[in-house]
């Protein structure tokens, strides 16, 4: 293995030796993406735990925070933002309400509807967790120059874009 090689280089070399009939080139990229995703997941869990949040709580709270003042969304919009089922969202809103992070309000445009609003304590919690997460993410990317980060972001956007359509 070269001085700047990594475990993926070893894995790819082993597969090239054992299965020279296969083009294992995709492993060069996607095995590294998988490993990075594991490190990111660990960093996220650590940051969220420091702030007394689960990943799903952070996802719901950030959807509300990104909505801007008054930090209110309909349950349907929250479903689209977090990509979960309505039953799951009902359970999540119930649990976040019990913790005082969100509140349910009547929808002024629909007598049968409700809105979910981020509380002040929920806003403070999610803002602090976001700051911690961004610090961890900066550490994960600290070996890259700004130009490399911009380039990597553009390349990953190209790979991910078809899945977002």
C-alpha positions, 0 to 999 in steps of 0.5 A: 500500500502506498504511503497515502493509501487507506483501507479502501486501497487494500480492499480494492487491491485484494478484490483486483487480485481475487477477481481480476475479471471484475471492474472494482473501480466503483469501490474506490469512491463508494466504499469511502463514501460508506466509511465517511457516512459511518464517521458522520453518523457517529459524530451526529449521534455524539453531538445530539446526545450532548444536547439531549436529542435523538437524530429524529428529534433533530430532524423534526426540530430543524425542519421547523427551525428552517421554516423561519419565524414563527417556526410553524409547519403543518403535519403534512409539511413536516411529513414531506420535510422528514420523509416519514409516515403520518403515524410516525410523525404523530408519534414524534410530535407527541413526544416532542410536545411532551418534552416541551420542544414543540406545541400544537396549535389550531390551524387558522385556515382549517378548523379541523387542522393543526399546526406544529410550532417550535417552542423557545426551548426547542429552538434553543436546543436545536440551535445549540445542537446545530452549532455542535454538529457544524463544528464536528462536520468541519472537523471531518472535512478539515483535511480538505482545502476550501477548493477541494470542499467546493469540488467534492460538493459539486461532484457529490451533488452530481451523484446524488441528484438523480435520487432526489428527482 
